[in-house]
Each structure stands twice: as structure tokens, then as C-alpha cells.
Amino acid sequence: MSPDNVKVVLRKVTEISVLTWLSLMGLVFIGNVIRMNLWILRKHGYIKEKERQPLATTADEREDV
């Protein structure tokens, strides 16, 4: 590979890396916005709370797998 090609390849690899990183950060941001909206809607009573299973407090209540 000649030095001229190295610059071109490095630029393309950098572009792809930056675009991939930005895409992943955008996906995480959108996921957090959705979680925030659900939290606000639950807080104000527009949708009902998630039903949670009670945690086992003693060894007798735990299921054997």
C-alpha cells in the first residue's frame, strides 16, 4: 500500500467509525427518551404501573430450578 492510499483508507475508516459511534449514541438517546416518556406517563397516571413479582424473602419461598 502506498502512502497516498493510506491517507484515503484512514479517512474512510475514520468516517465509518464516527458514523457508527454516532448511530449507536443516537439509538441510546432515543431509548432513554422513550423510557423517560413512559416514566412521566406512569407518574401522572395515564398508563398503569408495571406489575412486579414479589421478591422471595426466605429460602423456603425460592423455587428450585
N, C-alpha and C positions, 0 to 999 in steps of 0.2 A: 504494500500500500504506500503510495507516495504521500508526502506531507500535505499536498493540496487536497487529497481525498480525505485525509484525517480530519481536517477542519470541517468539511462538509458532513462527514459521518458524525462527528461530535455534535455539531449543531442539530442534526436530525434526532439524535438520541436524546439530547437535552430537551428539544421541543416535545418529544413523545413523553419523556419522564415528567415534565412540568404539566402537560395536559392531563396525564394520568393522575397525578397528585391532586390537581385542581378538581378533577371529576370526582375523586373519592371524597375530598373535603366538601364538595357540593352535596354529595349524597348523604354524608353525615349531617350536614346542616339541615337538609330537608327532613331527615328523620327526626332531628331534635325539634324542629318546628311542629311536626305532626304530634310528637309527644307532648309538647307544651300546649297545643290546642286541645288535645284530649284532657289534659290535666285541668285546664281552665273550664272546659265544658263540664267535667265531673264536679269541680269545685262549686260551680253555680247551679248544679242540679239539672242540667239539660240532658245529660246521659247518666245512667246509674253507675254506682261504684262497681269495680270488679269484685266478683265473689272470690274469697280466698279460703283455701282449705285450712282448718285449724292445725297448727303445728303440734306434733306429738310432744308431750311434756315428760312422759315417763318411758322407761324401756318397755313396759307392757303394752303401750299403745302403738309402738312402732311395728310395722309389718315386716315379716321375714321374707326376704326375696330369694 
